[in-house]
Amino acid sequence: MSADDRFRDLKRGEEGPPRGIRNEVIEGPVADWATDFSHLEPAWAADPYAVQDELRRSCPIARTERFGGGWLPTRYEDVAAIAYDTERFSSRSIIVSNFRPPRELAPVGTVPPISSDPPFHQGARRLLLPAFTRSAVSRYEPSTRAFCHSLIDALEGRDVVDAARDYAQHIPVRVIADMLGFPPEDGPRFREFVESALEGANLPPDERGARMGKLFDYLREQIHDHVARPRDDLTSYLIDAELDGRKLDPSHVVGTMGLLLIAGIDTTWSAIGASLWHLAQAPADRERLVAEPALLPTALEEFLRAYAPVTMARLVKEDMHWNGVDMRADDWVLLSFPAANRDPEQFDRAGEVVIDREPNRHAAFGLGIHRCAGSHLARMELRVALEVWLERLPAFSLADPSAVAWSVGQVRGPRALPLRIG
C-alpha cells in the first residue's frame, strides 16, 4: 500500500475524547496539599519546591480527589520505583486531566512511544533513536546558534527584554519545526497547541478534546503535504518507517508527531528560561560562567536538576496497597522529577544550586523506559542558547521580580521573564 493510500482517509477526528473515564472538574484553592493537591494552582507554579519539601517530610505520598483521584510521591526512591514499574503502572496517558483514555488503548497509547507500555514501547522508541543521537543532533547546532544570534540582534537597544517571550520560547519552536519539516512561520500556532495540551488540563473533557483536535487537524494537514511532497525530515521518515515489518498505522504517525511537537518545545523553552532566571538573580554564578565558559556544560546539568521542568504521569493498573497507601485502579500518579531532584536523601545540598556539582545523576530527563529520547537535542539547545546569551549579553538582572510568571501544569518554566540588560 502506498503512503498516499494509507493516509487517504486520515481526516478530521471526532470532537472530544470518545470513550474512557470522564470526571467532574473540581476547582478552587487547595485546602491541604497532603490531601487535596493540585499542580495547576498558582501557588504551585510560583514555588512548588517549598510544597514538595514539606510533603517529603510529613506526607511523602500525597493524595487528591481532583482529576478523579491521584497521588503525588515526593521522594526520589518512590518516583524511581514507579517509573521503572511497568507491571503495575501504565503510561497510556501521561498528562493528568479529567479524562482517562480507555484501557484498550494500551499498549500503544495516543502519543507513542511515551504513552506506550511494553512490549509495544521498545520498538516504537527504537524507531526514534536514530534521529536523536548526539551526532544526528549536531547537524542542527550551526543553525540553532545562528538563530539565537538573530534573536539577540532583535533585542539591540532595549534596556529591558522579556527573555522568555523574546528569546527562550522561539529556539525550540524553530528547531522542532526544522526537524519535522513544518513551516517556521507556524510558530504561534505551536505555542497555542502547547498551552492547550499542558496548561488546559483542568478543562472539561469535551472542551479539552476540541482544543486538542485543532492540533491533530494541523498534523494531518502536514502529513498530507508530506505524502504529496516527500522530503528529508522527521515527518517523511515516520511516514515511511516500519515496525515489525509493517508501515506505521496513521494514528501512530500522528501521535508521535504530536509528542515531538509538544514535548520538544515546552520542555526546552522552560529549561532555557529557568536557567536565565537563575543567572539573573545569582550574579556570582553568572560572572563565573562568563569568565569560565568551559564550565557551562556542567552548570546546565545543575540547572536541569534544580529546575527540572517536567512532571510525568502514570495510571494505576489495579487496586493495590503500595508503600503505605491504598491506590485504586485508574488513579493518577504524578511522577515529580523536580521533587525527586531535590530529595536530600539523594543529593547533597539538594536545595542549593551548585554550578560545578559533579557527579550529577539527576532525573530531569525522567527515569525508566520513558527516559527522554531527545535529551541530546535538549542539551544542545540549552547549551547553545546560554552560550550565545552570555557571550552577547553578559550582564543582566531581574528587572521586576514580581513580574516573573511561571507556567502551570506538568511542565514548569518562566512565561514572563523581564530582564534588565547591563
VOPAGU-2260 file (C-alpha; in pm, 1 decimal, decimal comma):
REM VOPAGU-2260
SITE   aa  ch    i         X         Y         Z
SITE  MET   A    0       0,0       0,0       0,0
SITE  SER   A    1     138,9     339,4     -95,6
SITE  ALA   A    2     170,9     623,0     156,8
SITE  ASP   A    3     -98,3     807,5     -37,2
SITE  ASP   A    4    -340,1     515,4       4,0
SITE  ARG   A    5    -252,4     461,2     368,0
SITE  PHE   A    6    -323,3     821,6     465,9
SITE  ARG   A    7    -610,9     886,4     225,4
SITE  ASP   A    8    -878,5     850,8     493,6
SITE  LEU   A    9    -687,4    1043,0     759,0
SITE  LYS   A   10    -947,3    1311,3     815,0
SITE  ARG   A   11   -1074,9    1526,4    1095,5
SITE  GLY   A   12   -1142,7    1320,3    1405,8
SITE  GLU   A   13   -1431,4    1339,7    1645,9
SITE  GLU   A   14   -1451,1    1640,6    1873,3
SITE  GLY   A   15   -1355,8    1547,1    2225,0
SITE  PRO   A   16   -1248,1    1217,7    2375,4
SITE  PRO   A   17   -1489,3     947,1    2255,0
SITE  ARG   A   18   -1465,1     698,6    2541,5
SITE  GLY   A   19   -1288,1     635,1    2868,4
SITE  ILE   A   20   -1342,2     777,7    3216,6
SITE  ARG   A   21   -1463,8    1135,7    3246,5
SITE  ASN   A   22   -1456,1    1321,0    3575,2
SITE  GLU   A   23   -1627,8    1629,3    3704,3
SITE  VAL   A   24   -1398,3    1931,9    3717,2
SITE  ILE   A   25   -1302,1    2029,0    4073,4
SITE  GLU   A   26   -1178,4    2385,2    4107,2
SITE  GLY   A   27   -1096,6    2618,9    4392,0
SITE  PRO   A   28    -789,1    2673,2    4607,6
SITE  VAL   A   29    -608,3    2381,3    4765,1
SITE  ALA   A   30    -726,9    2315,6    5119,3
SITE  ASP   A   31    -441,7    2085,9    5225,1
SITE  TRP   A   32    -152,6    1986,0    4999,0
SITE  ALA   A   33    -133,5    1642,6    5157,8
SITE  THR   A   34    -496,3    1554,2    5080,9
SITE  ASP   A   35    -603,9    1799,3    4809,5
SITE  PHE   A   36    -300,2    1881,4    4595,6
SITE  SER   A   37    -327,2    2042,6    4252,5
SITE  HIS   A   38     -32,5    2112,5    4025,6
SITE  LEU   A   39    -248,9    2369,7    3846,6
SITE  GLU   A   40    -256,9    2607,8    4144,1
SITE  PRO   A   41     -81,4    2946,1    4106,2
SITE  ALA   A   42      97,4    2880,6    4437,1
SITE  TRP   A   43     242,9    2561,8    4290,3
SITE  ALA   A   44     353,6    2740,6    3975,4
SITE  ALA   A   45     518,2    3018,0    4175,3
SITE  ASP   A   46     717,4    2786,0    4405,8
SITE  PRO   A   47     649,2    2411,4    4406,2
SITE  TYR   A   48     971,2    2332,4    4593,6
SITE  ALA   A   49     850,5    2453,6    4933,2
SITE  VAL   A   50     535,4    2242,6    4896,0
SITE  GLN   A   51     731,3    1936,8    4783,9
SITE  ASP   A   52     986,3    1971,4    5064,5
SITE  GLU   A   53     714,6    1989,5    5329,0
SITE  LEU   A   54     530,4    1691,3    5181,0
SITE  ARG   A   55     851,7    1489,9    5166,9
SITE  ARG   A   56     898,0    1548,1    5540,1
SITE  SER   A   57     537,7    1499,9    5654,4
SITE  CYS   A   58     347,6    1306,1    5388,9
SITE  PRO   A   59     577,4    1167,6    5122,7
SITE  ILE   A   60     289,9    1038,3    4905,1
SITE  ALA   A   61      13,3    1299,2    4887,1
SITE  ARG   A   62    -345,2    1231,7    4775,2
SITE  THR   A   63    -605,5    1432,2    4584,9
SITE  GLU   A   64    -963,4    1369,6    4474,6
SITE  ARG   A   65    -925,6    1617,0    4189,7
SITE  PHE   A   66    -899,1    1477,6    3836,9
SITE  GLY   A   67   -1085,4    1169,2    3956,1
SITE  GLY   A   68    -822,3    1085,3    4215,4
SITE  GLY   A   69    -445,5    1075,0    4217,9
SITE  TRP   A   70    -119,3    1051,9    4408,3
SITE  LEU   A   71     197,6    1261,5    4432,3
SITE  PRO   A   72     514,4    1086,0    4556,3
SITE  THR   A   73     790,2    1329,2    4652,4
SITE  ARG   A   74    1084,6    1102,5    4744,9
SITE  TYR   A   75    1336,0    1005,3    4479,1
SITE  GLU   A   76    1311,6     635,7    4565,9
SITE  ASP   A   77     931,6     633,3    4524,0
SITE  VAL   A   78     938,7     827,7    4196,5
SITE  ALA   A   79    1207,2     592,9    4060,8
SITE  ALA   A   80    1023,1     279,6    4175,6
SITE  ILE   A   81     704,6     380,0    3992,8
SITE  ALA   A   82     891,3     494,7    3681,6
SITE  TYR   A   83    1054,5     152,9    3649,1
SITE  ASP   A   84     743,3     -49,7    3740,7
SITE  THR   A   85     559,1    -116,9    3414,4
SITE  GLU   A   86     373,6    -414,7    3562,1
SITE  ARG   A   87     160,9    -209,7    3799,0
SITE  PHE   A   88     159,8     134,5    3636,7
SITE  SER   A   89      52,9     220,7    3281,0
SITE  SER   A   90     174,3     506,7    3062,3
SITE  ARG   A   91    -130,9     514,3    2835,9
SITE  SER   A   92    -194,3     873,9    2946,0
SITE  ILE   A   93      91,5    1088,2    3069,9
SITE  ILE   A   94     -94,2    1420,6    3117,0
SITE  VAL   A   95    -327,8    1439,6    3416,9
SITE  SER   A   96    -671,2    1569,0    3320,4
SITE  ASN   A   97   -1036,8    1499,2    3386,3
SITE  PHE   A   98   -1037,8    1229,2    3119,3
SITE  ARG   A   99    -866,1     892,1    3122,3
SITE  PRO   A  100    -840,4     722,2    2784,5
SITE  PRO   A  101    -981,1     369,0    2770,8
SITE  ARG   A  102    -763,2      77,5    2876,2
SITE  GLU   A  103    -794,8     -73,0    2529,7
SITE  LEU   A  104    -556,9     197,3    2403,4
SITE  ALA   A  105    -272,2      21,8    2582,9
SITE  PRO   A  106      -5,7     -78,0    2498,1
SITE  VAL   A  107      18,8     181,8    2218,0
SITE  GLY   A  108    -144,8     489,9    2371,5
SITE  THR   A  109    -225,8     811,0    2188,4
SITE  VAL   A  110     126,2     959,4    2156,0
SITE  PRO   A  111     372,5     669,4    2119,4
SITE  PRO   A  112     624,9     588,6    2245,2
SITE  ILE   A  113     582,9     796,2    2562,2
SITE  SER   A  114     224,3     671,7    2604,4
SITE  SER   A  115     317,0     312,5    2524,7
SITE  ASP   A  116     354,3      17,3    2759,5
SITE  PRO   A  117     568,2    -291,4    2698,5
SITE  PRO   A  118     602,6    -476,4    2473,5
SITE  PHE   A  119     499,5    -217,0    2213,3
SITE  HIS   A  120     707,3      58,1    2367,6
SITE  GLN   A  121    1050,2     -82,0    2284,5
SITE  GLY   A  122    1001,5     -94,1    1907,6
SITE  ALA   A  123     825,2     242,3    1892,4
SITE  ARG   A  124    1105,4     408,9    2087,7
SITE  ARG   A  125    1377,0     238,6    1882,8
SITE  LEU   A  126    1230,7     395,8    1568,2
SITE  LEU   A  127    1303,5     745,0    1700,5
SITE  LEU   A  128    1650,3     696,3    1842,8
SITE  PRO   A  129    1848,4     744,5    1518,4
SITE  ALA   A  130    1707,8    1096,2    1481,5
SITE  PHE   A  131    1819,4    1194,6    1832,3
SITE  THR   A  132    2172,2    1059,1    1862,7
SITE  ARG   A  133    2443,2    1306,9    1956,5
SITE  SER   A  134    2578,9    1303,5    1600,1
SITE  ALA   A  135    2234,3    1347,2    1442,9
SITE  VAL   A  136    2158,8    1639,7    1671,4
SITE  SER   A  137    2490,2    1809,5    1594,4
SITE  ARG   A  138    2372,5    1891,3    1241,7
SITE  TYR   A  139    2123,2    2138,1    1391,3
SITE  GLU   A  140    2376,9    2320,7    1608,2
SITE  PRO   A  141    2504,2    2574,5    1349,9
SITE  SER   A  142    2152,8    2684,1    1250,6
SITE  THR   A  143    2044,8    2695,5    1616,3
SITE  ARG   A  144    2341,8    2914,9    1704,4
SITE  ALA   A  145    2275,3    3147,1    1410,2
SITE  PHE   A  146    1909,5    3172,4    1507,1
SITE  CYS   A  147    1998,8    3257,4    1869,4
SITE  HIS   A  148    2224,6    3536,5    1744,2
SITE  SER   A  149    1942,2    3671,1    1527,3
SITE  LEU   A  150    1713,0    3678,9    1830,0
SITE  ILE   A  151    1973,9    3874,8    2027,3
SITE  ASP   A  152    2019,9    4110,8    1731,3
SITE  ALA   A  153    1649,1    4190,9    1750,1
SITE  LEU   A  154    1687,2    4296,1    2115,1
SITE  GLU   A  155    1952,1    4559,5    2040,3
SITE  GLY   A  156    1892,7    4895,8    2202,9
SITE  ARG   A  157    1645,3    4771,6    2463,2
SITE  ASP   A  158    1719,3    4816,3    2832,0
SITE  VAL   A  159    1458,2    4561,7    2941,1
SITE  VAL   A  160    1372,8    4246,5    2747,5
SITE  ASP   A  161    1146,3    3951,5    2816,0
SITE  ALA   A  162    1386,3    3659,9    2795,7
SITE  ALA   A  163    1103,8    3405,2    2795,7
SITE  ARG   A  164     885,9    3558,9    2525,6
SITE  ASP   A  165    1156,0    3724,7    2314,4
SITE  TYR   A  166    1421,8    3454,3    2333,7
SITE  ALA   A  167    1367,0    3120,0    2508,4
SITE  GLN   A  168    1036,5    3021,9    2351,7
SITE  HIS   A  169    1148,7    3079,0    1993,5
SITE  ILE   A  170    1451,9    2849,7    1998,7
SITE  PRO   A  171    1284,9    2507,1    2035,5
SITE  VAL   A  172     999,2    2618,3    1809,7
SITE  ARG   A  173    1245,5    2678,2    1525,4
SITE  VAL   A  174    1445,5    2359,6    1591,6
SITE  ILE   A  175    1140,4    2131,8    1608,3
SITE  ALA   A  176     987,3    2295,6    1300,5
SITE  ASP   A  177    1308,9    2225,7    1111,8
SITE  MET   A  178    1321,7    1864,6    1228,5
SITE  LEU   A  179     959,4    1789,6    1140,9
SITE  GLY   A  180     961,6    1992,7     821,1
SITE  PHE   A  181     688,9    2233,2     934,8
SITE  PRO   A  182     666,7    2597,7     822,9
SITE  PRO   A  183     862,7    2808,3    1074,6
SITE  GLU   A  184     602,2    3084,0    1045,3
SITE  ASP   A  185     355,6    2848,1    1218,3
SITE  GLY   A  186     538,2    2906,1    1547,4
SITE  PRO   A  187     248,7    3098,5    1709,7
SITE  ARG   A  188      21,8    2800,0    1640,7
SITE  PHE   A  189     270,6    2566,5    1807,0
SITE  ARG   A  190     263,9    2773,7    2124,6
SITE  GLU   A  191    -117,5    2760,1    2123,2
SITE  PHE   A  192    -101,4    2381,5    2090,9
SITE  VAL   A  193     143,1    2362,4    2383,7
SITE  GLU   A  194     -81,2    2569,2    2608,8
SITE  SER   A  195    -387,5    2362,7    2519,7
SITE  ALA   A  196    -209,3    2034,4    2587,7
SITE  LEU   A  197     -26,9    2119,9    2907,2
SITE  GLU   A  198    -197,5    2417,1    3072,2
SITE  GLY   A  199    -557,3    2327,5    2985,6
SITE  ALA   A  200    -555,7    2007,1    3187,5
SITE  ASN   A  201    -847,0    2110,2    3411,5
SITE  LEU   A  202   -1083,8    2193,5    3127,5
SITE  PRO   A  203   -1399,7    1984,1    3084,9
SITE  PRO   A  204   -1310,5    1676,0    2876,0
SITE  ASP   A  205   -1511,8    1782,5    2569,9
SITE  GLU   A  206   -1360,7    2131,7    2562,3
SITE  ARG   A  207   -1012,8    1994,2    2612,0
SITE  GLY   A  208   -1074,2    1738,9    2337,7
SITE  ALA   A  209   -1188,8    2008,7    2096,8
SITE  ARG   A  210    -873,3    2210,1    2159,6
SITE  MET   A  211    -654,8    1906,4    2109,1
SITE  GLY   A  212    -848,8    1836,4    1790,3
SITE  LYS   A  213    -700,0    2152,9    1641,8
SITE  LEU   A  214    -351,1    2015,4    1699,2
SITE  PHE   A  215    -427,8    1683,5    1533,4
SITE  ASP   A  216    -602,5    1856,5    1242,6
SITE  TYR   A  217    -282,4    2053,8    1187,0
SITE  LEU   A  218     -72,1    1738,2    1199,8
SITE  ARG   A  219    -297,7    1567,4     946,0
SITE  GLU   A  220    -250,2    1863,0     711,3
SITE  GLN   A  221     127,0    1831,2     745,1
SITE  ILE   A  222     112,7    1457,3     676,7
SITE  HIS   A  223     -90,1    1504,8     360,3
SITE  ASP   A  224     155,8    1770,8     246,0
SITE  HIS   A  225     449,9    1537,5     311,2
SITE  VAL   A  226     280,0    1248,0     132,9
SITE  ALA   A  227     236,7    1474,0    -170,8
SITE  ARG   A  228     587,7    1624,9    -141,1
SITE  PRO   A  229     827,0    1392,3      46,0
SITE  ARG   A  230    1147,2    1547,8     180,5
SITE  ASP   A  231    1434,1    1474,2     416,5
SITE  ASP   A  232    1278,3    1538,8     755,2
SITE  LEU   A  233    1136,0    1352,2    1051,6
SITE  THR   A  234     776,6    1360,3     925,2
SITE  SER   A  235     866,0    1187,1     597,0
SITE  TYR   A  236    1077,8     942,0     797,0
SITE  LEU   A  237     778,6     846,1    1014,9
SITE  ILE   A  238     550,7     812,3     713,4
SITE  ASP   A  239     794,0     563,9     554,9
SITE  ALA   A  240     906,6     388,0     875,5
SITE  GLU   A  241     831,2      23,3     950,1
SITE  LEU   A  242     774,0    -155,0    1278,8
SITE  ASP   A  243     783,2    -535,3    1284,1
SITE  GLY   A  244     786,1    -538,9     904,6
SITE  ARG   A  245     480,4    -315,0     863,7
SITE  LYS   A  246     435,6      52,8     791,8
SITE  LEU   A  247     321,2     254,5    1091,5
SITE  ASP   A  248     -50,9     296,4    1146,3
SITE  PRO   A  249    -155,5     653,7    1056,8
SITE  SER   A  250    -265,6     714,5    1416,6
SITE  HIS   A  251      85,2     615,4    1532,4
SITE  VAL   A  252     241,6     867,3    1294,3
SITE  VAL   A  253       7,6    1147,5    1404,7
SITE  GLY   A  254      55,0    1068,6    1773,3
SITE  THR   A  255     433,8    1063,3    1754,3
SITE  MET   A  256     440,1    1389,9    1561,9
SITE  GLY   A  257     216,8    1544,2    1828,8
SITE  LEU   A  258     450,2    1419,6    2100,9
SITE  LEU   A  259     758,3    1563,6    1930,9
SITE  LEU   A  260     590,2    1897,6    1871,6
SITE  ILE   A  261     457,2    1944,1    2225,6
SITE  ALA   A  262     733,8    1781,4    2429,2
SITE  GLY   A  263    1011,1    1915,2    2210,4
SITE  ILE   A  264     903,6    2275,9    2253,9
SITE  ASP   A  265     776,1    2335,0    2605,4
SITE  THR   A  266    1039,8    2140,9    2795,8
SITE  THR   A  267    1335,0    2317,8    2634,8
SITE  TRP   A  268    1165,3    2657,1    2636,2
SITE  SER   A  269    1116,0    2611,8    3011,1
SITE  ALA   A  270    1470,8    2491,6    3079,0
SITE  ILE   A  271    1628,5    2786,2    2893,7
SITE  GLY   A  272    1404,9    3034,6    3073,0
SITE  ALA   A  273    1463,4    2885,8    3418,1
SITE  SER   A  274    1841,0    2891,0    3364,3
SITE  LEU   A  275    1835,1    3259,1    3266,4
SITE  TRP   A  276    1607,0    3333,6    3563,8
SITE  HIS   A  277    1862,6    3175,2    3796,0
SITE  LEU   A  278    2157,5    3361,9    3645,6
SITE  ALA   A  279    1967,6    3691,0    3659,4
SITE  GLN   A  280    1947,6    3668,7    4037,8
SITE  ALA   A  281    2274,9    3487,3    4106,1
SITE  PRO   A  282    2544,1    3730,5    3987,7
SITE  ALA   A  283    2830,6    3520,4    4123,2
SITE  ASP   A  284    2721,2    3222,6    3910,2
SITE  ARG   A  285    2663,7    3443,7    3607,4
SITE  GLU   A  286    3002,6    3610,6    3637,1
SITE  ARG   A  287    3177,0    3277,9    3684,9
SITE  LEU   A  288    3020,5    3131,0    3370,2
SITE  VAL   A  289    3112,5    3439,6    3169,8
SITE  ALA   A  290    3471,0    3404,1    3292,1
SITE  GLU   A  291    3478,3    3022,1    3263,6
SITE  PRO   A  292    3265,7    2925,5    2960,9
SITE  ALA   A  293    3407,0    2570,2    2972,0
SITE  LEU   A  294    3208,0    2520,3    3294,3
SITE  LEU   A  295    2875,1    2569,5    3117,6
SITE  PRO   A  296    2808,4    2200,2    3029,9
SITE  THR   A  297    2845,2    2113,3    3399,7
SITE  ALA   A  298    2635,8    2411,2    3508,4
SITE  LEU   A  299    2349,8    2332,3    3274,4
SITE  GLU   A  300    2321,4    1984,8    3428,1
SITE  GLU   A  301    2274,0    2155,5    3763,7
SITE  PHE   A  302    2013,0    2389,8    3617,9
SITE  LEU   A  303    1833,0    2083,2    3485,1
SITE  ARG   A  304    1847,8    1919,1    3827,3
SITE  ALA   A  305    1741,2    2221,3    4030,1
SITE  TYR   A  306    1476,3    2348,5    3786,7
SITE  ALA   A  307    1370,8    2024,9    3617,3
SITE  PRO   A  308    1074,2    2132,4    3406,2
SITE  VAL   A  309     891,2    1801,7    3358,4
SITE  THR   A  310     647,1    1602,1    3570,4
SITE  MET   A  311     508,5    1288,3    3403,9
SITE  ALA   A  312     201,6    1081,8    3494,3
SITE  ARG   A  313     110,1     716,2    3518,6
SITE  LEU   A  314    -217,9     532,5    3573,8
SITE  VAL   A  315    -256,0     260,7    3836,4
SITE  LYS   A  316    -345,8     -66,3    3664,4
SITE  GLU   A  317    -526,0    -245,8    3950,9
SITE  ASP   A  318    -632,4    -178,1    4309,8
SITE  MET   A  319    -332,6    -228,9    4536,7
SITE  HIS   A  320    -157,9    -130,7    4856,9
SITE  TRP   A  321     165,2      44,1    4760,2
SITE  ASN   A  322     423,9     184,0    5001,9
SITE  GLY   A  323     168,0     255,2    5272,2
SITE  VAL   A  324    -118,6     389,4    5060,4
SITE  ASP   A  325    -420,8     223,7    4900,5
SITE  MET   A  326    -416,6     301,2    4530,4
SITE  ARG   A  327    -724,7     239,8    4316,6
SITE  ALA   A  328    -733,0     122,0    3959,6
SITE  ASP   A  329    -708,4     420,6    3721,7
SITE  ASP   A  330    -580,6     656,7    3989,4
SITE  TRP   A  331    -333,5     906,7    3851,5
SITE  VAL   A  332      22,1     914,6    3981,5
SITE  LEU   A  333     220,6    1233,1    3923,0
SITE  LEU   A  334     588,9    1147,8    3884,7
SITE  SER   A  335     750,7    1470,0    4002,0
SITE  PHE   A  336    1105,1    1455,9    3871,4
SITE  PRO   A  337    1155,7    1808,7    4015,1
SITE  ALA   A  338    1072,2    1674,8    4362,9
SITE  ALA   A  339    1298,7    1372,4    4314,1
SITE  ASN   A  340    1582,6    1602,8    4210,4
SITE  ARG   A  341    1561,4    1794,7    4538,8
SITE  ASP   A  342    1546,4    1495,3    4771,1
SITE  PRO   A  343    1823,5    1539,9    5031,3
SITE  GLU   A  344    1848,9    1163,1    5062,7
SITE  GLN   A  345    1966,8    1155,2    4700,6
SITE  PHE   A  346    2159,0    1483,3    4660,6
SITE  ASP   A  347    2390,7    1670,2    4894,4
SITE  ARG   A  348    2281,0    2034,3    4939,0
SITE  ALA   A  349    1972,2    1939,9    4740,5
SITE  GLY   A  350    1803,1    2277,7    4778,7
SITE  GLU   A  351    2106,6    2473,1    4657,0
SITE  VAL   A  352    2222,7    2539,0    4300,7
SITE  VAL   A  353    2586,8    2429,6    4278,9
SITE  ILE   A  354    2700,6    2501,8    3924,2
SITE  ASP   A  355    3013,1    2283,5    3947,7
SITE  ARG   A  356    2829,9    1985,9    4102,5
SITE  GLU   A  357    2980,6    1653,6    3995,3
SITE  PRO   A  358    2866,6    1383,4    3970,4
SITE  ASN   A  359    2509,3    1487,1    3899,9
SITE  ARG   A  360    2280,8    1191,2    3831,5
SITE  HIS   A  361    1961,8    1396,6    3813,5
SITE  ALA   A  362    1625,1    1278,6    3687,8
SITE  ALA   A  363    1533,5    1582,6    3477,7
SITE  PHE   A  364    1501,3    1364,1    3168,1
SITE  GLY   A  365    1298,6    1102,3    3350,1
SITE  LEU   A  366    1369,5     752,0    3474,4
SITE  GLY   A  367    1289,7     406,7    3344,6
SITE  ILE   A  368    1180,1     306,6    2996,1
SITE  HIS   A  369    1046,7     652,4    2913,0
SITE  ARG   A  370    1364,8     843,9    2980,9
SITE  CYS   A  371    1364,3    1130,5    2729,8
SITE  ALA   A  372    1480,1    1014,4    2387,0
SITE  GLY   A  373    1552,7    1376,7    2294,6
SITE  SER   A  374    1794,0    1453,2    2578,9
SITE  HIS   A  375    2087,1    1518,9    2341,2
SITE  LEU   A  376    1874,0    1765,7    2146,2
SITE  ALA   A  377    1756,4    1943,2    2460,5
SITE  ARG   A  378    2110,6    1970,6    2595,7
SITE  MET   A  379    2235,9    2111,0    2266,3
SITE  GLU   A  380    1961,9    2374,7    2254,1
SITE  LEU   A  381    2010,6    2471,7    2618,7
SITE  ARG   A  382    2388,2    2492,0    2584,9
SITE  VAL   A  383    2381,9    2697,6    2265,9
SITE  ALA   A  384    2108,7    2928,5    2396,2
SITE  LEU   A  385    2308,7    3003,7    2711,7
SITE  GLU   A  386    2641,5    3032,0    2529,6
SITE  VAL   A  387    2503,7    3290,7    2287,8
SITE  TRP   A  388    2318,7    3485,3    2556,5
SITE  LEU   A  389    2621,9    3503,7    2790,2
SITE  GLU   A  390    2850,8    3597,0    2501,7
SITE  ARG   A  391    2626,8    3874,3    2376,2
SITE  LEU   A  392    2458,8    3989,3    2699,6
SITE  PRO   A  393    2695,7    3903,4    2985,2
SITE  ALA   A  394    2543,1    4147,1    3236,6
SITE  PHE   A  395    2175,0    4122,0    3326,0
SITE  SER   A  396    1943,0    4108,2    3624,5
SITE  LEU   A  397    1574,6    4075,1    3704,5
SITE  ALA   A  398    1400,1    4395,7    3605,2
SITE  ASP   A  399    1097,4    4325,5    3823,4
SITE  PRO   A  400    1090,9    4001,0    4022,9
SITE  SER   A  401     716,5    4035,7    4082,1
SITE  ALA   A  402     654,2    4037,4    3705,7
SITE  VAL   A  403     806,7    3692,1    3653,0
SITE  ALA   A  404     529,1    3443,6    3570,2
SITE  TRP   A  405     558,0    3063,8    3563,4
SITE  SER   A  406     350,4    2814,5    3369,2
SITE  VAL   A  407     110,5    2584,6    3549,8
SITE  GLY   A  408      74,4    2214,7    3484,9
SITE  GLN   A  409     323,8    1937,0    3427,1
SITE  VAL   A  410     587,5    2147,0    3252,9
SITE  ARG   A  411     707,2    2443,1    3458,5
SITE  GLY   A  412     908,3    2732,8    3324,9
SITE  PRO   A  413     901,2    3112,4    3304,1
SITE  ARG   A  414     638,5    3254,3    3070,9
SITE  ALA   A  415     724,2    3616,3    3150,4
SITE  LEU   A  416    1084,7    3696,8    3240,8
SITE  PRO   A  417    1167,9    4070,7    3223,8
SITE  LEU   A  418    1544,2    4120,0    3244,5
SITE  ARG   A  419    1739,7    4443,6    3268,8
SITE  ILE   A  420    2038,0    4440,4    3036,8
SITE  GLY   A  421    2367,3    4589,0    3155,7
